[in-house]
Amino acid sequence: MNDIQRVAVLGAGTMGHGIAQVCAAAGLSVRVFDLDDAALERGQRGVLGSLERVVKKGGLSGADAAAVAGRIAWSTALAPSVVDADLVVEAVPEKIELKKELFRQVDAAAPAHCLFGSNTSSLSITELAAAVRDPGRLLGLHFFNPVPVMELLEIVRGVRTSEASLAAAEAFARAIGKTAIVVRDYPGFATSRLGVVIGAEAIRMLEAGVASAEDIDRAMVLGYKHPVGPLKLTDLVGLDVRLAILEHLHKEVGEQFRPPALLRQMVRAGKLGKKSGEGFYLWPSEVKQ
Ligand code: 3HC
């Protein structure tokens, strides 16, 4: 079985840098690739900010946090980032052609034993696997935001994912301290499919004037003990991300996933949630300078 010691993460965004951090915290050696220098810098700042939080809470000493940060290398060059990787985790935007092209390039540069994981929230793992020479080595490794905090790793088994790859992914989940569930490759898997239903219904309720955004969120926080209400969570995940998931599920599964008009309108207006400074709530301090 592939003993994972070296991990390459593709994409330095919210998910990518979080994945890099948890791998480095587990003692693995990590390289993060992103085409964009500014994204790499933001990712690096994200890791340092998160580690600082852990240190303040007494979860790590300053020296240990520095060692974690020191195990992550950041680069805009793809081939050197994956050349000695035991595992590549792709966390780039949810565009299937982009992901397939990236996997083709990674396949040409990575070692023959390398396991390929995609952090996609809903796209077909089986289709992504068709982009690499050995589809048995590709599976879904779906993490949750904020990655250092959320316990779940949803492992998605494509039609051709091998038993050995599945076992390696389960061992990887244990090594980084996550609890894994294994799901079949079906649009939206187990998590996104349920998550977007609540989010989309909350948006439709807001459209229909059932209650204010704050009260719809309060309903689920106080009435159902969700840690965060569905509209605030949509702001945290990104309205564009949720819209992309809904569009995909609408196409693949059916009418119940039709995206609400308000969500589409807000995305067109650039109201993407926390990352853009405005979604269902205002996030003034989050606007990037
Ligand atoms: N890095 C490190 N630690 C962090 C952190 C971060 N980015 N964010 C929070 N923490 C830690 C805090 O330090 C604190 O630690 P402690 O328990 O040791 O004191 C703990 O997490 C709780 O944080 P807070 O007390 O500051 O804040 P909250 O009580 O609001 O909890 C939360 C934070 C657990 C993230 C909570 O807001 C939550 O559960 N949010 C919902 C998250 C969620 O649903 N994520 C899934 C999104 S869907 C997804 O990601 C899938 C994708 O495909 C779209």
Boltz pocket constraint, residues with backbone or C-beta under 6 A from the ligand:
constraints:
  - pocket:
      binder: B
      contacts: [[A, 50], [A, 51], [A, 53], [A, 54], [A, 57], [A, 59], [A, 119], [A, 120], [A, 121], [A, 143], [A, 144], [A, 145], [A, 146], [A, 148], [A, 149], [A, 150], [A, 192], [A, 195], [A, 227], [A, 228], [A, 233], [A, 237], [A, 241]]
      max_distance: 6.0
